[in-house]
Amino acid sequence: LRFGGATFPARWVTKTDTSSLDTFRAVGAGVPPAPPPPGDDVELRVAEVPSHAGVDPELIPWHLARGARGLVVEGTGSGNVHRNLVPGIEAAVAAGVPVVLTSRCWTGAVAPVYGGPGGHAELAALGCIGGGDLPTHKARWALAVAVGAGTDVRPWFA
């Protein structure tokens, strides 16, 4: 990504201040040479779905009914979600809509450690994709680019 004359790796760049013109940083990643410009085929119908106690079980079906082409579900810990979301996730996967799991934690990667309803291990067995250490908003953009390019989504999160 290019900001203020500098190019940053999208995986690491973040806005550090609400109003400073020199706010973008990629701590620890440096400033690499400019990559080729991305294509124009970005699929913007990728929804972010938060998981929390009492989450509406109709949230994912609502997004699917409105044409969502991808879902990024922000879970807890290592990518576990509330059981209310599981039927919607199953419907999305069955319809060929990729589902990426992320965590609301600040650091660490998601992993299929826990089983049971909504556990990342169970969701991975259904076909969900772990978002690694990407925060939800960056996983959404990676999924939007992958879906828009018509490529296999999994390598984007390997």
Solvent accessible surface area in square Angstrom, and as a share of the most:
residue,aa,sasa,rsa
1,L,95,0.47
2,R,151,0.55
3,F,68,0.28
4,G,89,0.85
5,G,61,0.59
6,A,28,0.22
7,T,6,0.04
8,F,20,0.08
9,P,36,0.23
10,A,55,0.43
11,R,95,0.35
12,W,125,0.44
13,V,8,0.05
14,T,65,0.38
15,K,112,0.47
16,T,79,0.46
17,D,66,0.34
18,T,130,0.75
19,S,93,0.60
20,S,45,0.29
21,L,182,0.91
22,D,101,0.52
23,T,4,0.02
24,F,52,0.22
25,R,100,0.36
26,A,10,0.08
27,V,130,0.75
28,G,87,0.84
29,A,39,0.30
30,G,45,0.43
31,V,95,0.54
32,P,51,0.32
33,P,121,0.76
34,A,69,0.53
35,P,81,0.51
36,P,114,0.71
37,P,120,0.76
38,P,112,0.70
39,G,59,0.57
40,D,141,0.73
41,D,100,0.52
42,V,50,0.29
43,E,22,0.10
44,L,107,0.53
45,R,125,0.46
46,V,5,0.03
47,A,12,0.10
48,E,76,0.34
49,V,1,0.00
50,P,63,0.40
51,S,6,0.04
52,H,88,0.39
53,A,91,0.71
54,G,60,0.58
55,V,2,0.01
56,D,80,0.42
57,P,67,0.42
58,E,107,0.48
59,L,47,0.24
60,I,0,0.00
61,P,45,0.29
62,W,123,0.43
63,H,35,0.16
64,L,41,0.21
65,A,84,0.65
66,R,141,0.51
67,G,28,0.27
68,A,13,0.10
69,R,106,0.39
70,G,0,0.00
71,L,0,0.00
72,V,0,0.00
73,V,0,0.00
74,E,46,0.21
75,G,0,0.00
76,T,48,0.28
77,G,40,0.39
78,S,20,0.13
79,G,0,0.00
80,N,29,0.15
81,V,12,0.07
82,H,57,0.25
83,R,149,0.54
84,N,42,0.22
85,L,1,0.00
86,V,14,0.08
87,P,85,0.54
88,G,2,0.01
89,I,0,0.00
90,E,77,0.35
91,A,49,0.38
92,A,0,0.00
93,V,43,0.25
94,A,92,0.72
95,A,77,0.60
96,G,62,0.59
97,V,20,0.12
98,P,29,0.18
99,V,1,0.01
100,V,0,0.00
101,L,0,0.00
102,T,1,0.00
103,S,15,0.10
104,R,132,0.48
105,C,72,0.43
106,W,247,0.87
107,T,117,0.68
108,G,58,0.56
109,A,64,0.49
110,V,14,0.08
111,A,36,0.28
112,P,80,0.51
113,V,100,0.57
114,Y,130,0.50
115,G,51,0.49
116,G,38,0.37
117,P,79,0.49
118,G,1,0.01
119,G,4,0.04
120,H,4,0.02
121,A,33,0.25
122,E,56,0.25
123,L,0,0.00
124,A,38,0.29
125,A,93,0.72
126,L,62,0.31
127,G,24,0.23
128,C,4,0.02
129,I,13,0.06
130,G,24,0.24
131,G,2,0.02
132,G,23,0.22
133,D,67,0.35
134,L,18,0.09
135,P,53,0.33
136,T,11,0.06
137,H,102,0.45
138,K,32,0.14
139,A,0,0.00
140,R,48,0.18
141,W,128,0.45
142,A,18,0.14
143,L,0,0.00
144,A,0,0.00
145,V,44,0.25
146,A,0,0.00
147,V,19,0.11
148,G,24,0.23
149,A,58,0.45
150,G,69,0.66
151,T,68,0.40
152,D,94,0.49
153,V,18,0.10
154,R,120,0.44
155,P,83,0.52
156,W,103,0.36
157,F,16,0.07
158,A,119,0.92
